[in-house]
Amino acid sequence: MSLTKQPPSMARTLGVAIAAALVLGGCATYDDDFARVNSRLDQLDSQVQGAAQSAESANQSAQQANQRLDSLENRVQQLEGSPGRVPRG
């Protein structure tokens, strides 16, 4: 029996089944695409977090260096303002 001699409802059902198979088959490729994009986003997120931690560490080091410079500047000003030593001898 060919498809043309089948009742119209059978042909319609077959058409819907084929369309559903094509649509569902297409979703699998989108799932793969989304999985790749999500994986890449996870990688980028890890890199950003690492960069943020490095920046925070560098900021703390810079603050400590500034504090040391401030204390050295105060000491230099004290030495410059104090009377000179009298040489012995």
C-alpha positions in Angstrom: 0.0 0.0 0.0 1.5 3.4 -1.0 1.2 6.6 1.0 -1.2 8.1 -1.5 -3.8 5.4 -0.8 -3.5 5.8 3.0 -6.3 7.7 4.7 -5.5 11.4 5.0 -5.2 11.2 8.8 -2.4 8.6 8.5 -0.4 10.8 6.1 -1.0 13.8 8.5 0.3 11.7 11.4 3.3 10.6 9.5 4.1 14.2 8.5 3.8 15.4 12.1 6.1 12.5 13.2 8.7 13.5 10.7 8.5 17.1 11.6 8.8 16.3 15.3 11.9 14.1 14.6 13.5 16.9 12.6 12.8 19.5 15.4 14.1 17.2 18.1 17.1 16.2 16.1 17.9 19.9 15.7 17.8 20.5 19.4 20.7 18.1 20.0 23.0 20.4 18.0 21.8 23.4 20.0 22.5 21.5 23.2 26.1 20.9 22.0 26.5 24.6 21.1 25.2 25.6 24.5 27.5 23.2 26.3 30.5 24.6 24.4 29.4 28.2 25.2 28.9 27.3 28.9 32.2 25.6 29.0 34.0 28.7 27.5 32.1 30.9 30.0 33.3 28.8 32.9 36.9 29.1 31.6 36.6 32.8 31.3 35.0 33.1 34.7 38.0 31.2 36.2 40.4 33.5 34.5 38.6 36.6 35.7 38.6 35.3 39.2 42.3 34.6 39.0 43.0 38.0 37.6 40.9 39.6 40.4 42.9 37.7 43.0 46.2 38.8 41.4 45.0 42.4 41.3 44.0 42.3 45.0 47.4 40.9 45.9 49.2 43.6 43.9 47.0 46.2 45.6 48.0 45.0 49.0 51.6 44.9 48.1 51.4 48.5 46.8 49.8 49.7 49.9 52.5 48.1 52.1 55.2 49.7 49.9 53.5 53.1 50.2 53.5 52.7 54.0 57.2 51.9 54.0 57.9 54.9 51.8 55.9 57.1 54.1 57.8 55.9 57.1 61.1 56.4 55.3 60.1 59.9 54.2 59.3 60.8 57.9 62.7 59.5 58.9 64.5 61.5 56.2 62.7 64.7 57.2 63.7 64.1 60.9 67.4 63.6 59.8 67.3 66.7 57.6 65.8 68.8 60.4 68.1 67.7 63.1 71.3 69.6 63.9 74.4 68.2 62.3 76.7 66.1 64.4 80.0 67.5 65.5 82.8 65.4 64.2 85.1 63.8 66.9 88.7 64.4 66.9 
